[in-house]
Amino acid sequence: MRASYGRQRTRQSLLERPLRRAARLHPRQRPCTASHAEVSGVCTHPEGRGRGYAALLSRRVAGAILAAGRCPLLHSYADNETALKIYRRLGFVERVRVRFTLYGPQG
């Protein structure tokens, strides 16, 4: 979420400084449908885990999606308990399980 006004941008910049080394600074929303957008690109460096950075970034992106009148959604591997715990704490609920098949070149 980009802030466009000086005061808001300064606040955002000050908030992000401690995150520079610990978490990805460019979380984003990927449009999926006219009514939904995916929370995407949120990750935390192993040394920065356990400090709430992923939750902060996820909340910020989900808030921007909601402000745009869309429903935020995300995906995770079923065994990624750390991410699932964060998502549940943020109010997300499991809606559907999907089977993922990865294709690549032979060899």
Secondary structure, DSSP 8 states (H G I E B T S, - for coil): ----SHHHHHHHHHHHGGGTTTB-S--EEEE-SSSEEEEE---B-GGGTTSSHHHHHHHHHHHHHHHTT-EEE----TT-HHHHHHHHHTT----------------
